[in-house]
Amino acid sequence: MKLKYNISFFLIIFISTNIFSQDNRIYGNWKPFAIDNGEFYMNIETDSIDLHEELIYIENDSLKINQLKKTANQIYFKQTHTFTENGKYIQNLIVMKLELDYKIDLEKNLILASENNFLNEKDTLELPYWLKDDILYMEIPLTEPSIKLWLKK
């Protein structure tokens, strides 16, 4: 009897976790406050910038640093990332607006994004992510190295 109870309990837990596998904490509008694009890390909340090897040559040039901050502000910190309850991921970038379908793989900590409602799996983009203390960390692997974003609602 105890074995039957344990199996039933396990099945109920297993089924319920698969049914409710969408991470609803991700719903809403998110804006980057920090980025790492492989050339530099920048955080607008702390007004800090850390140059990687590719840009270390400008570290003592305040004019170039200020120019880099202004450019990064326009490219990265004006964008928004919206995740809707009906499975739409909207990237509102400066020059364009992308609308993708998304679902979450909680086991692998991936946001899966698709332009074609996941009809062709080879076109699915895998975005590593985590949520902690109301911060959404997300990687965009379209460039090498990938762009890392820290976002807040």
Contacts in CASP RR format, 6 or more apart in sequence:
PFRMAT RR
TARGET T0000
AUTHOR 0000-0000-0000
METHOD contacts of the structure
MODEL  1
MKLKYNISFFLIIFISTNIFSQDNRIYGNWKPFAIDNGEFYMNIETDSID
LHEELIYIENDSLKINQLKKTANQIYFKQTHTFTENGKYIQNLIVMKLEL
DYKIDLEKNLILASENNFLNEKDTLELPYWLKDDILYMEIPLTEPSIKLW
LKK
21 104 0 8 1.000
21 106 0 8 1.000
22 103 0 8 1.000
22 104 0 8 1.000
23 104 0 8 1.000
23 106 0 8 1.000
23 131 0 8 1.000
24 85 0 8 1.000
25 131 0 8 1.000
26 83 0 8 1.000
26 104 0 8 1.000
26 111 0 8 1.000
26 129 0 8 1.000
26 131 0 8 1.000
26 136 0 8 1.000
27 83 0 8 1.000
27 84 0 8 1.000
27 85 0 8 1.000
28 82 0 8 1.000
28 83 0 8 1.000
28 84 0 8 1.000
28 153 0 8 1.000
29 80 0 8 1.000
29 81 0 8 1.000
29 82 0 8 1.000
29 153 0 8 1.000
30 80 0 8 1.000
30 81 0 8 1.000
30 82 0 8 1.000
30 83 0 8 1.000
30 136 0 8 1.000
30 151 0 8 1.000
30 152 0 8 1.000
30 153 0 8 1.000
31 77 0 8 1.000
31 79 0 8 1.000
31 80 0 8 1.000
31 81 0 8 1.000
31 151 0 8 1.000
31 152 0 8 1.000
31 153 0 8 1.000
32 76 0 8 1.000
32 77 0 8 1.000
32 79 0 8 1.000
32 81 0 8 1.000
32 149 0 8 1.000
32 150 0 8 1.000
32 151 0 8 1.000
33 43 0 8 1.000
33 44 0 8 1.000
33 45 0 8 1.000
33 77 0 8 1.000
33 150 0 8 1.000
33 151 0 8 1.000
33 152 0 8 1.000
34 41 0 8 1.000
34 42 0 8 1.000
34 43 0 8 1.000
34 44 0 8 1.000
34 45 0 8 1.000
34 149 0 8 1.000
34 150 0 8 1.000
35 41 0 8 1.000
35 42 0 8 1.000
35 72 0 8 1.000
35 76 0 8 1.000
35 77 0 8 1.000
35 147 0 8 1.000
35 148 0 8 1.000
35 149 0 8 1.000
35 150 0 8 1.000
36 42 0 8 1.000
36 147 0 8 1.000
36 148 0 8 1.000
37 76 0 8 1.000
37 143 0 8 1.000
37 145 0 8 1.000
37 147 0 8 1.000
37 148 0 8 1.000
38 52 0 8 1.000
38 54 0 8 1.000
38 145 0 8 1.000
38 147 0 8 1.000
39 51 0 8 1.000
39 52 0 8 1.000
39 54 0 8 1.000
39 55 0 8 1.000
40 49 0 8 1.000
40 50 0 8 1.000
40 51 0 8 1.000
40 52 0 8 1.000
40 55 0 8 1.000
40 68 0 8 1.000
40 72 0 8 1.000
41 49 0 8 1.000
41 50 0 8 1.000
41 52 0 8 1.000
42 48 0 8 1.000
42 49 0 8 1.000
42 50 0 8 1.000
42 69 0 8 1.000
42 72 0 8 1.000
42 76 0 8 1.000
43 49 0 8 1.000
43 150 0 8 1.000
44 73 0 8 1.000
44 77 0 8 1.000
49 65 0 8 1.000
49 68 0 8 1.000
49 69 0 8 1.000
51 58 0 8 1.000
51 59 0 8 1.000
55 68 0 8 1.000
58 64 0 8 1.000
58 65 0 8 1.000
58 68 0 8 1.000
59 65 0 8 1.000
74 94 0 8 1.000
75 94 0 8 1.000
76 149 0 8 1.000
78 94 0 8 1.000
79 91 0 8 1.000
79 92 0 8 1.000
79 93 0 8 1.000
79 94 0 8 1.000
80 90 0 8 1.000
80 91 0 8 1.000
80 92 0 8 1.000
81 89 0 8 1.000
81 90 0 8 1.000
81 91 0 8 1.000
81 92 0 8 1.000
81 136 0 8 1.000
81 138 0 8 1.000
81 149 0 8 1.000
81 151 0 8 1.000
82 88 0 8 1.000
82 89 0 8 1.000
82 90 0 8 1.000
82 92 0 8 1.000
83 89 0 8 1.000
83 102 0 8 1.000
84 90 0 8 1.000
87 101 0 8 1.000
87 102 0 8 1.000
87 103 0 8 1.000
88 99 0 8 1.000
88 100 0 8 1.000
88 101 0 8 1.000
88 102 0 8 1.000
89 99 0 8 1.000
89 100 0 8 1.000
89 101 0 8 1.000
89 102 0 8 1.000
89 111 0 8 1.000
89 113 0 8 1.000
90 97 0 8 1.000
90 98 0 8 1.000
90 99 0 8 1.000
90 100 0 8 1.000
91 97 0 8 1.000
91 98 0 8 1.000
91 100 0 8 1.000
100 113 0 8 1.000
100 114 0 8 1.000
100 115 0 8 1.000
100 125 0 8 1.000
101 113 0 8 1.000
101 114 0 8 1.000
101 115 0 8 1.000
101 116 0 8 1.000
101 117 0 8 1.000
101 118 0 8 1.000
102 111 0 8 1.000
102 112 0 8 1.000
102 113 0 8 1.000
102 114 0 8 1.000
103 111 0 8 1.000
103 112 0 8 1.000
103 118 0 8 1.000
104 110 0 8 1.000
104 111 0 8 1.000
104 112 0 8 1.000
105 111 0 8 1.000
105 112 0 8 1.000
109 128 0 8 1.000
109 129 0 8 1.000
109 130 0 8 1.000
110 126 0 8 1.000
110 127 0 8 1.000
110 128 0 8 1.000
110 129 0 8 1.000
111 126 0 8 1.000
111 127 0 8 1.000
111 129 0 8 1.000
111 138 0 8 1.000
112 118 0 8 1.000
112 124 0 8 1.000
112 125 0 8 1.000
112 126 0 8 1.000
112 127 0 8 1.000
113 124 0 8 1.000
113 125 0 8 1.000
113 127 0 8 1.000
114 120 0 8 1.000
114 123 0 8 1.000
114 124 0 8 1.000
114 125 0 8 1.000
115 123 0 8 1.000
116 123 0 8 1.000
118 124 0 8 1.000
125 141 0 8 1.000
125 142 0 8 1.000
126 141 0 8 1.000
127 138 0 8 1.000
127 139 0 8 1.000
127 140 0 8 1.000
127 141 0 8 1.000
128 138 0 8 1.000
128 139 0 8 1.000
128 141 0 8 1.000
129 136 0 8 1.000
129 137 0 8 1.000
129 138 0 8 1.000
129 139 0 8 1.000
130 136 0 8 1.000
130 137 0 8 1.000
131 137 0 8 1.000
134 152 0 8 1.000
134 153 0 8 1.000
135 150 0 8 1.000
135 151 0 8 1.000
135 152 0 8 1.000
136 149 0 8 1.000
136 150 0 8 1.000
136 151 0 8 1.000
136 152 0 8 1.000
137 148 0 8 1.000
137 149 0 8 1.000
137 150 0 8 1.000
137 151 0 8 1.000
138 148 0 8 1.000
138 149 0 8 1.000
138 151 0 8 1.000
139 146 0 8 1.000
139 147 0 8 1.000
139 148 0 8 1.000
139 149 0 8 1.000
140 146 0 8 1.000
140 147 0 8 1.000
140 148 0 8 1.000
140 149 0 8 1.000
END
